[in-house]
Amino acid sequence: MNAHSAPQERRSPGPQELTVLGQPGRERSDAAHNRARLLDAATSLVRELGARNVTMEAVASAAKVGKGTLFRRFGDRQGLMRALIDHAEQEYQRAFLSGPPPLGPGAAASERLAAFGASTICHTLDHLDLYLAAEPCIERRHLVPASVVRLTHVTTLLRQAGASGDVEALAHALLGYLDTALLHHLHVRRGFSRARIEKGWRELTDRAVLAVPSRGVDT
């Protein structure tokens, strides 16, 4: 996302313009089957060993393919970790883009904001080891497609809820609370419960749209 241009704010696209990202392009059935088999093997190893301890050799062995096949499919270990995250992100994105309310369309924007934070916290902590292993370099952290989707979604909900001022900057600030490294620090290092972290998100979003009358249900 680019910065706002003066004097008119550059608006983010609405929810109808967002689609689930991270899905592979159209593939032959055998290629899709092989990809799924490799990802299933890698997912099982991540659950068993932790993402940081999973090697390309171990995944190839578990999937019963040559290591060269795995490298050709995903490029390198970082590519494999990104593919695993894309795999995990698909259902998560579908839920807040088109799933049932209050996370999906059909609830008031303020309710959707609260549900989005709770869903993101749960999703990130459930896949924390994987996200930490595939964390992009700091210069690219906000440019990866999943981050752009989240920013656009939160910006849109803030506008629908009646937030004022530089709404995109406010969305960036709110999403900083859902940053993988911060959630790791709060949950693992500081011992914050999921309920406490979710309560923090609700307090932040409530303040972001404080004293703004309800605008009803979005579509």
Secondary structure by P-SEA (a helix, b strand, c coil): ccccccccccccccccccccccccccccaaaaaaaaaaaaaaaaaaaacccccccaaaaaaaacccaaaaaaacccaaaaaaaaaaaaaaaaaaaaacccccccccccaaaaaaaaaaaaaaaaaaaaaaaaaaccccccccccaaaaaaaaaaaaaaaaaccccaaaaaaaaaaccccaaaaaaacccccccaaaaaaaaaaaaaaaccccccccccc
